[in-house]
Amino acid sequence: MRVNLAEIWLCRSECYMRTLRFKRIKPSVGTLAICASKLHHYGRCMTATKAHTQLGKQFIELSERCHKQINADAVGWWKEELRV
C-alpha cells in the first residue's frame, strides 16, 4: 500500500493535492495551519537534539512562513469585508 505525504502530514487526500496543482490554487487556511503546526512541533523536537538542530531550525522557519501566509490571507479577507 502506497502512503502519500499529503495524507499523513496534512490530513488531506491525494486528490486534494492534485486539485491544487491542476487549478494552480493556494491550499486552504486549514491546510496551512496544520502544516505550520506540525512543522513547528517537529522543528522544536529536532532542535532539542544535536544531530538535527539545523533541520529543526529550517522546519521552524517554514512554520513561520506558513503563519505569515495565513495572516496575509486573513488580512485580505477582512479588508475586503470593509470595502463591501
ChimeraX commands (.cxc) that place a marker at each C-alpha (Angstrom):
marker #1 position 0.00,0.00,0.00 radius 0.5
marker #1 position 1.40,3.37,-1.04 radius 0.5
marker #1 position 1.06,6.12,1.54 radius 0.5
marker #1 position 1.00,9.75,0.45 radius 0.5
marker #1 position 2.72,12.61,2.29 radius 0.5
marker #1 position -0.41,14.75,1.92 radius 0.5
marker #1 position -2.48,12.10,3.67 radius 0.5
marker #1 position -0.04,11.58,6.53 radius 0.5
marker #1 position 1.36,15.06,7.08 radius 0.5
marker #1 position -1.56,17.31,6.08 radius 0.5
marker #1 position -4.55,15.01,6.64 radius 0.5
marker #1 position -5.58,15.69,3.04 radius 0.5
marker #1 position -6.26,13.31,0.19 radius 0.5
marker #1 position -4.05,12.87,-2.84 radius 0.5
marker #1 position -7.00,14.21,-4.84 radius 0.5
marker #1 position -6.86,17.48,-2.85 radius 0.5
marker #1 position -3.21,17.94,-3.78 radius 0.5
marker #1 position -3.85,17.14,-7.45 radius 0.5
marker #1 position -6.67,19.70,-7.49 radius 0.5
marker #1 position -4.33,22.38,-6.10 radius 0.5
marker #1 position -1.76,21.63,-8.79 radius 0.5
marker #1 position -4.28,21.35,-11.62 radius 0.5
marker #1 position -6.15,24.55,-10.77 radius 0.5
marker #1 position -2.98,26.32,-9.58 radius 0.5
marker #1 position -4.64,27.48,-6.39 radius 0.5
marker #1 position -3.37,28.03,-2.88 radius 0.5
marker #1 position -4.08,25.50,-0.13 radius 0.5
marker #1 position -6.82,26.27,2.36 radius 0.5
marker #1 position -6.04,28.14,5.57 radius 0.5
marker #1 position -6.80,24.93,7.46 radius 0.5
marker #1 position -4.21,23.03,5.46 radius 0.5
marker #1 position -1.64,25.77,6.02 radius 0.5
marker #1 position -2.43,25.77,9.75 radius 0.5
marker #1 position -1.95,22.00,10.02 radius 0.5
marker #1 position 1.33,22.26,8.12 radius 0.5
marker #1 position 2.56,25.18,10.26 radius 0.5
marker #1 position 1.66,23.40,13.47 radius 0.5
marker #1 position 3.41,20.17,12.53 radius 0.5
marker #1 position 6.48,21.96,11.21 radius 0.5
marker #1 position 6.77,23.91,14.45 radius 0.5
marker #1 position 6.22,20.85,16.65 radius 0.5
marker #1 position 8.76,18.67,14.86 radius 0.5
marker #1 position 11.15,21.59,14.47 radius 0.5
marker #1 position 11.20,22.07,18.23 radius 0.5
marker #1 position 11.75,18.34,18.74 radius 0.5
marker #1 position 14.67,18.36,16.31 radius 0.5
marker #1 position 16.32,21.47,17.75 radius 0.5
marker #1 position 16.48,19.62,21.06 radius 0.5
marker #1 position 18.96,17.17,19.51 radius 0.5
marker #1 position 22.49,17.82,18.32 radius 0.5
marker #1 position 22.11,15.69,15.22 radius 0.5
marker #1 position 19.11,17.55,13.78 radius 0.5
marker #1 position 19.37,21.11,15.11 radius 0.5
marker #1 position 19.83,22.74,11.69 radius 0.5
marker #1 position 16.96,20.82,10.12 radius 0.5
marker #1 position 14.79,21.73,13.11 radius 0.5
marker #1 position 15.57,25.41,12.58 radius 0.5
marker #1 position 14.56,25.07,8.93 radius 0.5
marker #1 position 11.26,23.46,9.97 radius 0.5
marker #1 position 10.58,26.35,12.36 radius 0.5
marker #1 position 11.38,28.88,9.60 radius 0.5
marker #1 position 8.96,27.11,7.25 radius 0.5
marker #1 position 6.34,27.15,10.00 radius 0.5
marker #1 position 6.77,30.91,10.34 radius 0.5
marker #1 position 6.37,31.32,6.58 radius 0.5
marker #1 position 3.10,29.35,6.74 radius 0.5
marker #1 position 1.87,31.62,9.54 radius 0.5
marker #1 position 2.77,34.72,7.52 radius 0.5
marker #1 position 0.75,33.37,4.59 radius 0.5
marker #1 position -2.22,32.63,6.87 radius 0.5
marker #1 position -2.04,36.17,8.24 radius 0.5
marker #1 position -1.74,37.71,4.77 radius 0.5
marker #1 position -4.79,35.75,3.61 radius 0.5
marker #1 position -6.77,36.78,6.69 radius 0.5
marker #1 position -5.89,40.46,6.28 radius 0.5
marker #1 position -7.01,40.27,2.66 radius 0.5
marker #1 position -10.35,38.80,3.71 radius 0.5
marker #1 position -11.19,41.31,6.43 radius 0.5
marker #1 position -10.03,44.27,4.35 radius 0.5
marker #1 position -12.26,43.03,1.54 radius 0.5
marker #1 position -15.16,42.94,4.02 radius 0.5
marker #1 position -14.52,46.58,4.94 radius 0.5
marker #1 position -14.79,47.59,1.28 radius 0.5
marker #1 position -18.17,45.91,0.82 radius 0.5
marker link #1:1,2 radius 0.2
marker link #1:2,3 radius 0.2
marker link #1:3,4 radius 0.2
marker link #1:4,5 radius 0.2
marker link #1:5,6 radius 0.2
marker link #1:6,7 radius 0.2
marker link #1:7,8 radius 0.2
marker link #1:8,9 radius 0.2
marker link #1:9,10 radius 0.2
marker link #1:10,11 radius 0.2
marker link #1:11,12 radius 0.2
marker link #1:12,13 radius 0.2
marker link #1:13,14 radius 0.2
marker link #1:14,15 radius 0.2
marker link #1:15,16 radius 0.2
marker link #1:16,17 radius 0.2
marker link #1:17,18 radius 0.2
marker link #1:18,19 radius 0.2
marker link #1:19,20 radius 0.2
marker link #1:20,21 radius 0.2
marker link #1:21,22 radius 0.2
marker link #1:22,23 radius 0.2
marker link #1:23,24 radius 0.2
marker link #1:24,25 radius 0.2
marker link #1:25,26 radius 0.2
marker link #1:26,27 radius 0.2
marker link #1:27,28 radius 0.2
marker link #1:28,29 radius 0.2
marker link #1:29,30 radius 0.2
marker link #1:30,31 radius 0.2
marker link #1:31,32 radius 0.2
marker link #1:32,33 radius 0.2
marker link #1:33,34 radius 0.2
marker link #1:34,35 radius 0.2
marker link #1:35,36 radius 0.2
marker link #1:36,37 radius 0.2
marker link #1:37,38 radius 0.2
marker link #1:38,39 radius 0.2
marker link #1:39,40 radius 0.2
marker link #1:40,41 radius 0.2
marker link #1:41,42 radius 0.2
marker link #1:42,43 radius 0.2
marker link #1:43,44 radius 0.2
marker link #1:44,45 radius 0.2
marker link #1:45,46 radius 0.2
marker link #1:46,47 radius 0.2
marker link #1:47,48 radius 0.2
marker link #1:48,49 radius 0.2
marker link #1:49,50 radius 0.2
marker link #1:50,51 radius 0.2
marker link #1:51,52 radius 0.2
marker link #1:52,53 radius 0.2
marker link #1:53,54 radius 0.2
marker link #1:54,55 radius 0.2
marker link #1:55,56 radius 0.2
marker link #1:56,57 radius 0.2
marker link #1:57,58 radius 0.2
marker link #1:58,59 radius 0.2
marker link #1:59,60 radius 0.2
marker link #1:60,61 radius 0.2
marker link #1:61,62 radius 0.2
marker link #1:62,63 radius 0.2
marker link #1:63,64 radius 0.2
marker link #1:64,65 radius 0.2
marker link #1:65,66 radius 0.2
marker link #1:66,67 radius 0.2
marker link #1:67,68 radius 0.2
marker link #1:68,69 radius 0.2
marker link #1:69,70 radius 0.2
marker link #1:70,71 radius 0.2
marker link #1:71,72 radius 0.2
marker link #1:72,73 radius 0.2
marker link #1:73,74 radius 0.2
marker link #1:74,75 radius 0.2
marker link #1:75,76 radius 0.2
marker link #1:76,77 radius 0.2
marker link #1:77,78 radius 0.2
marker link #1:78,79 radius 0.2
marker link #1:79,80 radius 0.2
marker link #1:80,81 radius 0.2
marker link #1:81,82 radius 0.2
marker link #1:82,83 radius 0.2
marker link #1:83,84 radius 0.2
view
